[in-house]
Amino acid sequence: MFQADMDKVIEEYMTSTDEGLVSFAQNIIDGNLQNPSVQNYSIGKVADQAVTDIKQIIGVDVTDFSHNIKGNHVEHIDYRHGENGKADKSMADLTDYGRLKYVLDNYDSIELSPKKNTEFKGTDGKPSPMVVYKKRINGQFHIVEAVPDANAKEMQIVSVYKSKAEK
């Protein structure tokens, strides 16, 4: 990717902040919202390209699905990747939460995770497959999302982190 292209991506990323999602994450992390596992934030509709890619990767039609994040997953992200993260501190900047929709809509690649998610199950009662979105933004942004084939029509973000750019 040329530097001018990367500069454009970074500018779009920086201006895409959903302040409501940042506030939601801040309130979860600060303990201002009780019972985080029942707190939800709808990030928005799944983009057409993701619908096509997910259907091809796992065979689930996510047309009219939305992206969602639960409070307990914000807690997980903060615990593993936040300011005092046990794995890294890649999500210490809370405004990065507010830019998740940009990454979900503009990913560079999406792939099937080898893991299944037991918290979110499909209508058949089986654990949900998960996909990993990757976007290069001064490194690599990763969003792990469960794809339950369920009537709720919500894909569920279970983790988010950043890593050094892959060569």
C-alpha positions as CSV (number, residue, x, y, z in Angstrom):
1,M,0.0,0.0,0.0
2,F,1.3,3.4,-0.9
3,Q,1.8,6.0,1.8
4,A,-0.8,8.3,0.3
5,D,-3.3,5.4,0.4
6,M,-2.4,4.6,4.0
7,D,-2.7,8.3,5.0
8,K,-6.3,8.3,3.5
9,V,-7.2,5.1,5.4
10,I,-5.8,6.6,8.7
11,E,-7.8,9.8,8.2
12,E,-11.0,7.9,7.5
13,Y,-10.4,5.7,10.5
14,M,-9.7,8.6,12.8
15,T,-12.9,10.5,11.7
16,S,-15.2,7.5,11.9
17,T,-15.6,7.5,15.7
18,D,-19.0,6.5,17.1
19,E,-19.0,8.5,20.4
20,G,-21.9,6.4,21.7
21,L,-19.9,3.3,21.5
22,V,-16.9,5.0,23.2
23,S,-19.2,6.1,26.0
24,F,-20.7,2.6,26.3
25,A,-17.2,1.1,26.6
26,Q,-16.1,3.7,29.1
27,N,-19.2,3.1,31.2
28,I,-18.6,-0.6,31.2
29,I,-15.0,-0.3,32.1
30,D,-15.7,2.3,34.8
31,G,-18.4,0.0,36.3
32,N,-21.2,2.5,35.7
33,L,-23.5,-0.1,34.1
34,Q,-24.7,-3.0,36.2
35,N,-24.7,-6.6,34.9
36,P,-22.4,-6.1,31.9
37,S,-23.4,-9.4,30.3
38,V,-26.9,-8.0,29.7
39,Q,-25.7,-4.6,28.4
40,N,-25.6,-4.4,24.6
41,Y,-24.5,-1.9,22.0
42,S,-25.7,-2.3,18.4
43,I,-22.9,-1.1,16.1
44,G,-24.8,-1.2,12.9
45,K,-25.8,-3.3,9.9
46,V,-23.5,-5.9,8.4
47,A,-22.0,-4.5,5.1
48,D,-22.9,-6.2,1.9
49,Q,-19.4,-7.4,1.2
50,A,-19.3,-9.1,4.7
51,V,-22.6,-10.7,4.0
52,T,-21.1,-12.2,0.8
53,D,-17.8,-13.2,2.4
54,I,-19.4,-14.8,5.5
55,K,-21.8,-16.8,3.3
56,Q,-18.9,-18.1,1.3
57,I,-16.7,-18.8,4.4
58,I,-19.2,-20.5,6.7
59,G,-22.4,-20.9,4.8
60,V,-24.5,-18.6,7.0
61,D,-26.6,-15.9,5.4
62,V,-26.2,-12.8,7.5
63,T,-28.4,-10.5,5.4
64,D,-30.1,-8.0,7.6
65,F,-27.9,-9.0,10.6
66,S,-26.3,-6.3,12.7
67,H,-23.0,-6.2,14.6
68,N,-23.4,-6.1,18.4
69,I,-21.1,-6.0,21.4
70,K,-22.0,-7.0,24.9
71,G,-20.6,-5.4,28.0
72,N,-18.9,-8.5,29.2
73,H,-16.9,-8.6,26.0
74,V,-15.9,-5.0,26.5
75,E,-14.6,-6.2,29.9
76,H,-12.7,-9.1,28.2
77,I,-11.1,-6.7,25.7
78,D,-10.1,-4.3,28.5
79,Y,-8.8,-7.1,30.6
80,R,-6.7,-8.6,27.8
81,H,-5.8,-5.6,25.7
82,G,-6.8,-2.5,27.6
83,E,-4.7,0.0,29.6
84,N,-3.6,-2.7,32.0
85,G,-4.0,-5.6,29.6
86,K,-2.7,-9.0,30.5
87,A,-1.8,-9.8,26.8
88,D,-1.0,-6.3,25.5
89,K,-2.2,-2.7,25.7
90,S,-3.3,-2.4,22.1
91,M,-6.9,-1.3,23.0
92,A,-5.9,1.2,25.7
93,D,-7.2,4.1,23.6
94,L,-11.0,3.9,24.1
95,T,-11.7,5.9,21.0
96,D,-10.5,2.8,19.1
97,Y,-13.8,1.1,20.3
98,G,-15.7,3.8,18.5
99,R,-14.0,2.9,15.2
100,L,-15.0,-0.7,15.1
101,K,-17.7,-0.1,12.5
102,Y,-15.1,1.4,10.2
103,V,-13.0,-1.8,10.4
104,L,-16.0,-4.0,10.0
105,D,-17.1,-2.1,6.9
106,N,-13.6,-1.7,5.4
107,Y,-11.7,-4.8,6.3
108,D,-8.8,-6.0,4.2
109,S,-9.4,-9.7,4.9
110,I,-11.8,-11.9,6.7
111,E,-11.2,-15.5,7.7
112,L,-12.7,-18.4,9.7
113,S,-11.4,-18.7,13.2
114,P,-10.4,-22.2,14.2
115,K,-12.4,-21.7,17.4
116,K,-16.1,-21.9,18.0
117,N,-18.0,-19.7,20.5
118,T,-20.0,-21.5,23.1
119,E,-21.7,-18.4,24.5
120,F,-23.6,-17.7,21.3
121,K,-25.4,-20.6,19.7
122,G,-27.4,-21.1,16.6
123,T,-31.0,-22.2,16.4
124,D,-29.6,-25.8,16.2
125,G,-28.0,-25.3,19.7
126,K,-24.4,-25.7,18.4
127,P,-21.6,-23.3,19.2
128,S,-21.3,-20.4,16.7
129,P,-18.5,-20.3,14.2
130,M,-16.3,-17.1,14.5
131,V,-14.7,-14.9,11.9
132,V,-11.7,-12.6,12.2
133,Y,-11.7,-9.3,10.3
134,K,-8.3,-7.7,9.7
135,K,-7.6,-4.1,8.7
136,R,-4.2,-2.5,8.2
137,I,-4.1,0.8,10.1
138,N,-0.6,1.6,11.4
139,G,-0.4,-2.1,12.2
140,Q,-3.1,-4.7,12.0
141,F,-6.5,-4.3,13.6
142,H,-8.3,-7.6,14.5
143,I,-12.0,-8.0,15.3
144,V,-13.2,-11.5,16.3
145,E,-16.9,-12.0,15.9
146,A,-19.3,-14.9,16.6
147,V,-21.7,-15.6,13.8
148,P,-24.7,-17.4,15.4
149,D,-27.3,-18.6,12.9
150,A,-30.1,-17.4,15.1
151,N,-33.4,-15.5,15.0
152,A,-31.9,-12.5,16.8
153,K,-29.9,-11.7,13.6
154,E,-26.9,-10.3,15.6
155,M,-23.3,-11.1,15.1
156,Q,-21.5,-10.7,18.4
157,I,-18.0,-9.1,18.8
158,V,-16.1,-11.2,21.3
159,S,-12.6,-9.7,21.0
160,V,-10.7,-6.8,19.5
161,Y,-7.0,-6.2,19.5
162,K,-4.2,-4.7,17.4
163,S,-0.9,-6.2,16.4
164,K,2.2,-5.1,14.4
165,A,1.6,-5.1,10.6
166,E,2.1,-8.4,8.8
167,K,4.8,-8.2,6.2
